[in-house]
Amino acid sequence: MKTIIGLIAIAFGVFLEVLWLGVCFGTVIIGILLLIFAPRILFFPFNFFLLVGLTIMSNKPYVRSTHYRYTNHSGEQNSYARATNNLSRYYEILESNQSDSFDIVKANYRRLIKQYHYDSIASKNLPEDMVIFAQEKTQSLNEAYAAIKAARE
């Protein structure tokens, strides 16, 4: 019975998501801005009811975990694997490759900072969610650039 209720909740989420996307993309500009700057808002109904349905079906409370550990066979945390994974993630954030020269990485960083800096977003009088997204994006860009710069020195 819990499986059926969970599947009904997920189906309801899909239904609401289709309606929500219709509203957002009925006004094309709002839909595109949400897709670019705040995809979490755009896909909220589906994500919410997916979690509700899966929680109902599994009998376990949902716990958001953001801490991942890479361990070797002895169970110790592998710092090399973590550092390599972080660097590749940082290169993805800066839309670069590890084989790119530092000048290319720097140019990508400057281009992305100019595009996503929260002061430029705030000056356009966009919604508060987009300003918060821009602050988070700027922070991740700065962190990625600093880590790559430190790794290349």
FIKE-7447 format. One line per field, with one value per residue (C-alpha): residue in three letters; x, y, z; residue number from 1. Coordinates in Angstrom, 1 decimal. Layout:
<pts>
resn: c(ALA|...)
east: c(X|...)
north: c(Y|...)
up: c(Z|...)
resi: c(NUM|...)
</pts>
This chain:
<pts>
resn: c(MET|LYS|THR|ILE|ILE|GLY|LEU|ILE|ALA|ILE|ALA|PHE|GLY|VAL|PHE|LEU|GLU|VAL|LEU|TRP|LEU|GLY|VAL|CYS|PHE|GLY|THR|VAL|ILE|ILE|GLY|ILE|LEU|LEU|LEU|ILE|PHE|ALA|PRO|ARG|ILE|LEU|PHE|PHE|PRO|PHE|ASN|PHE|PHE|LEU|LEU|VAL|GLY|LEU|THR|ILE|MET|SER|ASN|LYS|PRO|TYR|VAL|ARG|SER|THR|HIS|TYR|ARG|TYR|THR|ASN|HIS|SER|GLY|GLU|GLN|ASN|SER|TYR|ALA|ARG|ALA|THR|ASN|ASN|LEU|SER|ARG|TYR|TYR|GLU|ILE|LEU|GLU|SER|ASN|GLN|SER|ASP|SER|PHE|ASP|ILE|VAL|LYS|ALA|ASN|TYR|ARG|ARG|LEU|ILE|LYS|GLN|TYR|HIS|TYR|ASP|SER|ILE|ALA|SER|LYS|ASN|LEU|PRO|GLU|ASP|MET|VAL|ILE|PHE|ALA|GLN|GLU|LYS|THR|GLN|SER|LEU|ASN|GLU|ALA|TYR|ALA|ALA|ILE|LYS|ALA|ALA|ARG|GLU)
east: c(0.0|2.9|4.4|1.1|0.8|4.5|4.0|0.8|2.9|5.6|2.9|1.3|4.8|5.2|1.7|2.5|5.9|4.2|1.8|4.5|6.7|3.7|3.2|6.9|7.4|4.1|6.0|9.1|11.4|10.6|11.1|14.5|15.7|14.6|16.3|19.6|19.7|17.5|16.9|16.1|13.0|12.0|12.2|11.0|7.6|9.0|12.0|9.8|7.2|9.9|11.4|8.1|7.1|10.5|10.4|6.9|8.0|11.2|10.0|13.1|13.3|15.1|18.5|20.4|24.0|26.7|29.8|31.4|34.5|36.9|38.4|41.1|40.9|42.0|39.2|41.4|40.4|42.3|43.5|44.9|41.6|39.8|42.2|42.1|38.3|38.1|40.5|38.5|35.4|37.1|38.0|34.4|33.2|35.6|34.6|38.2|40.3|43.4|45.4|44.5|47.1|46.7|46.0|42.9|41.8|42.2|40.3|37.4|37.4|37.2|34.4|32.4|32.9|31.7|28.7|27.6|28.9|26.1|26.6|25.8|22.8|21.6|21.9|19.5|16.7|16.2|14.4|16.2|16.6|18.7|20.9|21.4|22.3|24.7|26.4|26.8|28.1|30.6|31.8|32.3|34.1|36.5|37.1|37.8|40.2|42.1|42.4|43.7|46.1|47.5|47.8|49.7|52.2)
north: c(0.0|2.4|1.7|2.7|5.9|6.8|6.3|8.4|11.2|11.0|11.0|14.1|15.7|15.0|16.5|19.6|20.0|19.9|22.6|24.7|24.4|25.5|28.5|29.5|28.9|30.5|33.7|32.8|35.4|34.2|30.6|31.2|33.3|30.7|28.0|29.9|31.4|29.3|25.8|24.6|26.8|25.6|21.9|22.2|20.5|17.3|17.1|17.8|15.1|12.7|12.9|12.6|9.5|7.8|8.6|7.1|4.0|3.5|4.0|6.1|9.8|11.8|13.1|15.3|14.4|16.6|14.9|12.4|10.5|8.6|5.7|3.2|-0.5|0.1|2.6|5.7|8.7|9.0|12.7|12.2|11.0|13.8|16.4|15.1|14.9|18.5|19.8|18.2|19.7|23.1|22.9|22.1|25.1|27.3|25.6|24.6|21.5|20.4|20.6|24.3|26.9|29.1|32.1|30.3|29.3|33.0|34.3|31.8|32.9|36.6|36.0|33.9|36.4|39.2|37.2|35.9|38.5|39.3|43.1|43.1|40.8|43.0|46.2|44.7|44.5|40.8|38.7|37.9|34.2|35.1|37.4|34.6|32.2|34.8|35.1|31.3|31.1|33.9|32.2|28.8|30.6|32.3|29.0|27.1|29.8|30.0|26.2|25.9|28.8|27.2|23.8|25.2|27.2)
up: c(0.0|0.8|-2.6|-4.3|-2.2|-3.0|-6.7|-6.6|-4.9|-7.6|-10.3|-8.7|-8.7|-12.4|-13.1|-11.1|-12.8|-16.3|-15.2|-13.6|-16.7|-18.8|-16.7|-16.7|-20.4|-21.2|-20.4|-22.3|-20.7|-17.2|-18.1|-19.7|-16.8|-14.3|-16.4|-16.5|-13.1|-10.8|-12.1|-8.6|-8.6|-12.1|-11.1|-7.5|-7.7|-9.3|-6.9|-3.8|-4.6|-5.8|-2.3|-0.6|-2.7|-2.1|1.6|1.9|0.1|2.0|5.6|6.3|6.9|4.2|5.3|3.0|3.0|1.4|2.9|0.6|1.6|-0.7|1.2|0.4|1.3|4.9|5.4|5.6|3.7|0.5|0.3|-3.2|-4.6|-2.9|-4.2|-7.7|-7.7|-6.3|-9.0|-11.8|-10.3|-10.1|-13.7|-14.6|-12.6|-14.6|-17.9|-18.5|-18.9|-16.9|-20.2|-20.7|-20.0|-16.9|-19.2|-20.6|-17.1|-16.0|-19.0|-18.3|-14.7|-15.6|-18.2|-15.7|-12.8|-15.1|-16.1|-12.7|-10.2|-7.7|-7.9|-11.6|-11.0|-8.1|-10.3|-12.8|-10.2|-10.6|-8.0|-4.7|-5.6|-8.6|-6.4|-3.9|-6.8|-8.1|-4.7|-4.5|-8.1|-7.4|-4.3|-6.1|-9.0|-6.5|-4.7|-7.9|-9.2|-6.0|-5.8|-9.4|-8.9|-5.8|-7.4|-10.4|-8.3)
resi: c(1|2|3|4|5|6|7|8|9|10|11|12|13|14|15|16|17|18|19|20|21|22|23|24|25|26|27|28|29|30|31|32|33|34|35|36|37|38|39|40|41|42|43|44|45|46|47|48|49|50|51|52|53|54|55|56|57|58|59|60|61|62|63|64|65|66|67|68|69|70|71|72|73|74|75|76|77|78|79|80|81|82|83|84|85|86|87|88|89|90|91|92|93|94|95|96|97|98|99|100|101|102|103|104|105|106|107|108|109|110|111|112|113|114|115|116|117|118|119|120|121|122|123|124|125|126|127|128|129|130|131|132|133|134|135|136|137|138|139|140|141|142|143|144|145|146|147|148|149|150|151|152|153)
</pts>
